[in-house]
Each structure stands twice: as C-alpha cells, then as structure tokens.
Amino acid sequence: MPTTGNTAPWWRSAVIYQVYIRSFADGNGDGVGDIAGLRSRLPCLKSLCVEALWINPWYKSPMADHGYDVADFREIDPLFGTVAEAEQLIEEAHGYGIRVIPDIVPNHTSDQHAWFQAALAAGPGSPERERYIFRPGRGPDGTQPPNNWVSVFGGPAWTRLPDGEWYLHLFAPEQPDLNWQHPEVREEFESILRFWFSRAVDGFRIDVAHGLIKDPELPDLPPRQNCSNSPCATS
C-alpha cells in the first residue's frame, strides 16, 4: 500500500504483458521464438499500451520444465540469444517506455547446475550438499523417502541417489530445491539480482516465493484429498 504523501508503486496499476519467449516471435527463422523476435514486436506492444514485460525464464536451461529448471542464472539460453541481446532488448524497451521484469527462480535449480553437479560428486555430508536439501531415507535400509511430501507434478517430492541419500524437489526431479537457510544461497541470489539490475532490468517476478523456506525438521504433513499448494502429503 502507498504511504502518506507517496504515489502507489508503478507495478500496482501497470499494464504488464507476459512473454514466453519460445512461442512469442521468431527473429531468425529457426522456428523458435527468441529475443530478436521480441525486439521486433516492441512497436506493436507499445501500440497495445503495454507498460511492462514479464519475461518467463530466459536463462540457460535443459528445458525440463519450460526453462524453470535453470542451469546458469547469468546466461541467456542459446535458443533465445545472448546476454548482449538481452541488454539490447532492455534498452529498446525502455526507449518505448516499457519496463522489463524477468522471472527469477530462487526455489530450485536445474539438476545440471554447477552447484548440484558438485553436490553429486562430493557425496553425503559434504559442504556442497548443504546448499540443497539432502536427507537420509527412512526405514531400516533407508529406502523410504524422508517424509511424505508430494511433488507439485505428482509422486514423492524426493529422489534417492545411488549413494543412498535423498534430495528434495517440490517440482520435477530435475529441479532440486535449494536450502535457503544456507548463507551461500542467499549471497548467490543477491549477486544474481545485482548482475541483472546492472543490466537495467526494472524488477523481478519471483517464482515460488511461498516455497523458499521450509521447516528445518521437514515434518510429515497430514493427508488431505486436494493438494493445490506445495508441498502436500500422501495419505
């Protein structure tokens, strides 16, 4: 809410246009939408009185979940272009009076992210695994998940590794959850935000903001019939 004497933040009343780059406009004729295609449509978007672009993930990704599995938050996926092209888009959009708000995905990374690959290589009990949420399994041989949480996409929210540990993923197994209790995670995302703010983005849409902080005890949840929010429990 605006404070006394101040106007409301611009985003409360702005006309914000969501763009999934891959299916929006193809600028190089390869059949895949890209930043060049989006740049070419800026005059049209201006004519529609668009005041800001909410850009779905454009980061480097294996695309297991439409780009929400990010392998590198400081790189643009080659399907869409380059960081230099993103900077051109932002500059040109600002020339039309259009702000640019990329998605940021802080709850999880891709399983191909350098951090997760390092965690897999380092093994149980390593500092590298502390950036994510790894736990031993339940039962005499650890073959049961650490709790009864269910993925948004169905099935257990845990995947077991060959070394016996399980890792949490509220979404797909290719999207391991980060541990936001760990200072390195918080420091890394501050650095990522500063990286993009230095390239003149106007803000971020924060994906899965409600899921960042988990109870450190990771308790079982009571069963319920409808699981509309993550995590939910099996019966």
C-alpha positions in Angstrom: 0.0 0.0 0.0 1.2 3.5 -0.7 2.4 5.6 2.3 1.0 9.0 3.0 2.3 11.6 0.5 3.5 9.0 -1.9 2.0 7.5 -5.1 1.4 3.8 -5.4 4.3 1.7 -6.8 4.1 1.7 -10.6 3.6 -2.1 -10.8 0.3 -1.9 -8.9 -1.5 -0.4 -11.8 0.8 -1.1 -14.8 -0.4 -3.0 -17.9 2.0 -6.0 -17.7 2.3 -8.3 -20.7 3.6 -11.9 -20.0 6.0 -13.2 -22.6 7.0 -16.9 -23.0 9.8 -16.1 -25.5 10.0 -19.5 -27.1 6.4 -19.2 -28.5 6.2 -15.5 -28.9 8.1 -14.4 -32.0 10.9 -15.9 -34.1 13.5 -13.5 -35.2 15.9 -15.7 -37.1 13.7 -18.2 -38.9 14.6 -21.3 -37.0 11.0 -21.9 -35.8 11.8 -21.0 -32.1 10.9 -17.7 -30.5 13.8 -15.6 -29.4 14.9 -12.2 -28.1 15.3 -10.9 -31.6 11.7 -11.7 -32.3 10.5 -10.0 -29.1 12.5 -6.9 -30.0 10.8 -6.8 -33.4 7.4 -6.7 -31.7 8.1 -3.8 -29.3 6.3 -1.2 -31.5 3.2 -3.5 -31.5 3.4 -4.0 -27.8 3.6 -0.2 -27.3 0.6 0.3 -29.5 -1.3 -2.0 -27.1 -0.4 0.3 -24.3 1.8 -2.3 -22.6 3.8 -0.7 -19.8 6.0 -3.6 -18.7 7.1 -7.1 -20.0 7.1 -10.0 -17.6 9.6 -12.4 -19.3 9.3 -16.1 -18.4 12.7 -17.7 -17.8 15.3 -16.9 -20.5 18.2 -18.4 -18.6 20.4 -21.3 -19.8 18.3 -24.4 -19.1 17.9 -28.1 -20.2 14.2 -27.2 -20.5 12.8 -30.0 -18.4 10.2 -27.5 -17.2 9.9 -24.8 -19.8 13.0 -23.0 -18.5 12.1 -23.1 -14.8 15.0 -25.5 -14.3 17.9 -23.0 -14.5 21.4 -24.2 -15.2 23.0 -20.8 -15.2 21.2 -17.6 -13.9 23.8 -15.3 -15.6 23.5 -16.7 -19.1 20.7 -16.5 -21.7 19.8 -19.8 -23.2 21.3 -20.0 -26.7 17.8 -20.9 -28.1 16.8 -17.3 -27.2 20.0 -15.3 -27.8 22.8 -13.8 -25.7 23.2 -11.5 -22.7 24.2 -8.8 -25.1 20.9 -9.2 -26.9 19.0 -9.1 -23.6 20.7 -5.8 -22.9 19.6 -4.5 -26.3 16.1 -5.6 -25.6 16.0 -3.8 -22.3 17.4 -0.6 -23.8 15.0 -0.6 -26.7 12.0 -1.4 -24.5 12.9 1.5 -22.2 13.0 3.7 -25.4 9.3 2.8 -25.8 8.6 3.5 -22.2 8.3 -0.2 -21.5 9.8 -1.8 -18.3 11.3 -5.3 -18.3 10.7 -7.7 -15.5 12.3 -11.2 -15.9 11.3 -14.2 -13.9 13.7 -15.3 -11.2 13.5 -18.9 -9.9 15.1 -19.0 -6.4 13.4 -22.1 -5.0 15.4 -24.6 -7.1 18.0 -25.0 -9.8 18.4 -27.5 -12.7 20.0 -30.7 -11.8 22.6 -29.7 -14.4 23.5 -26.5 -12.4 27.2 -26.5 -11.4 26.2 -26.5 -7.7 24.1 -29.6 -7.9 26.7 -31.4 -10.1 29.3 -30.6 -7.4 26.9 -31.9 -4.7 26.5 -35.2 -6.5 30.3 -35.6 -6.9 31.1 -34.6 -3.3 28.9 -37.2 -1.6 26.9 -37.3 1.7 27.9 -34.9 4.4 29.8 -32.6 2.1 29.6 -28.8 2.2 28.4 -28.9 -1.4 25.3 -30.8 -0.4 24.4 -28.2 2.3 23.3 -25.8 -0.5 20.4 -28.2 -1.3 18.2 -30.3 0.9 19.6 -33.8 1.2 18.5 -36.3 3.8 18.9 -40.0 4.7 15.8 -42.1 4.0 13.5 -43.7 6.5 13.2 -47.4 7.4 15.8 -49.9 8.4 17.6 -49.6 5.0 16.7 -46.0 4.1 14.6 -47.0 1.2 11.6 -44.8 2.2 11.5 -41.0 1.5 12.5 -38.7 4.4 8.9 -37.5 4.7 5.5 -37.8 2.9 5.7 -34.7 0.8 4.4 -34.9 -2.7 5.7 -33.1 -5.7 3.5 -30.5 -7.5 3.8 -32.7 -10.5 2.8 -35.9 -8.6 4.7 -38.6 -6.8 7.1 -38.2 -4.0 8.9 -34.9 -3.6 12.1 -36.9 -3.0 14.5 -38.8 -5.3 17.1 -41.3 -4.0 20.6 -41.3 -5.2 22.9 -44.3 -5.7 24.8 -43.3 -2.5 21.6 -43.7 -0.5 20.8 -40.1 0.2 17.6 -38.4 -1.0 17.2 -34.9 -2.3 14.1 -32.7 -2.1 12.3 -31.4 -5.2 8.9 -29.8 -4.8 8.6 -29.9 -8.6 10.4 -32.3 -11.0 13.3 -34.4 -10.1 15.3 -32.3 -12.5 14.6 -29.3 -10.1 16.4 -29.9 -6.8 15.3 -27.4 -4.1 17.9 -25.0 -2.7 18.5 -24.6 1.0 17.6 -21.0 1.8 18.9 -21.4 5.3 22.4 -21.6 3.9 24.2 -18.2 3.6 25.9 -19.1 0.3 22.5 -19.5 -1.3 21.3 -16.1 -0.1 24.6 -14.5 -1.2 24.5 -16.1 -4.6 21.0 -14.8 -5.3 21.9 -11.3 -4.2 24.7 -11.5 -6.7 22.4 -12.7 -9.4 19.9 -9.9 -8.8 22.7 -7.4 -8.9 24.0 -8.9 -12.1 20.7 -8.2 -13.9 20.0 -4.9 -12.2 23.3 -3.7 -13.5 21.9 -4.5 -17.0 18.9 -2.2 -16.2 16.1 -4.7 -15.6 13.3 -3.0 -13.7 12.5 -5.7 -11.2 11.7 -9.4 -11.0 8.7 -11.7 -10.8 9.7 -14.2 -8.0 8.7 -17.7 -8.8 7.6 -20.0 -5.9 8.3 -17.3 -3.4 6.0 -19.1 -0.9 8.1 -22.2 -1.1 11.6 -20.9 -0.2 11.6 -21.5 3.5 10.9 -25.0 4.8 10.6 -26.2 8.4 14.1 -27.5 9.1 12.6 -30.6 10.7 10.8 -31.4 7.4 7.9 -32.9 9.3 5.3 -35.2 7.7 2.2 -33.4 6.7 -1.4 -34.6 7.4 -3.1 -36.3 4.5 -5.6 -34.3 2.5 -7.6 -35.0 -0.5 -6.8 -31.9 -2.6 -3.2 -30.8 -2.9 -3.4 -27.4 -4.6 -0.3 -26.0 -3.0 3.1 -27.5 -2.5 4.2 -29.4 -0.6 1.2 -31.7 0.2 1.1 -35.1 1.7 0.3 -38.6 0.7 -2.4 -40.5 2.6 
